[in-house]
């Protein structure tokens, strides 16, 4: 059954411009297949960090839960799921996290490995035809499995919402992160800055801006 609740938040980010100052209808049955995890930067005073369901991953970066909506023009729109929405849906943060990750698993994500024949360094690139691949970082088991293959200190290169690199620290691939980030003209749907992060104890530790 749909429920309504008044919220006092105006949401404007990316292609999503949703003014929620009035009444909004929320239906778990309608929305459950839209829930999606997106990677996003934040700070302590960030409106979205304080209001939206999110799972911090490390230094001012985390996974935020949204409803991922395909726009008529082929672009992707996002409508954030606010913490107040959970009571309306009748679910917990862990439950919506699980739903979002199931939907993410249906996103045709590909993980491609490549090696440098001169240095034997290895890198994995995470991408998807449908974009918004950063949600994969919410699955610590995925990073752990790659770290076992890379056999070294892990560095994650966040180029944009559609491109994530994972390699070892100081590899020949890491040296190219900044060049790649600067060569791509990309308007991100969310507040996400190109940067590299060390992966330590299942947390992302800021290493370097790639702007």
C-alpha positions, 0 to 999 in steps of 0.5 A: 500500500502506498503511503505519503509523508511530508519532507522538507528537503529539496533535492538537486543533483545530477539529472535528478531535480526533485522538489520534495517540499510537498507530499510524495507517494512511495511504494516499496512494490513499485520502487524495490527494483529501482533501488541502486548503490552509487559512489559519492563524495561527501563531507560532514555538512553535506545535506545528502550525507545527513539525509540520504541512506548511505554507507561510508567506505572511507575518507569522505567517500561512500555508497548512497542509495538512490532510485535509478531511473532511465530517462527518455533521452537515454540518460540516467536519473537518480532520486535519492532514498532519504532515511525518512523513507525507510519507515514509509517503506517498512524496511531497514538500512540493511534490507534496502542495501541488500535490495540495491546490491541485487539490482546492481548485480543485474547491471551487466557489470564487467571486470576486465584484467590487463597486464603490463608485459614490461613490469608484469603489473596487473590492473582490473577495470570495472565498467558497465554498459549501463554505468554507475559501477562504483556500487561494486565497492560496497562488496568488500568480498569483491575487493578482497578477491582481487587483492588475492590475485594482485598480491600487493597493497591495493589502490583504487582509481575512481575516474568517474561513476562509470570507470573504476580501476583497481591495481597495486600501489606504485604499479605502472598502471597507477602512474597513468590514473591522472592522465586518464582522468584528465583526458576524459570529458565527463559530466558526472551524475553525482558529486564524485571527484576523480581520485585514488585511494589506498584500500586498507582494512576494508576502508578507502584511504584518500591518496591523491586527487586526479583532477 
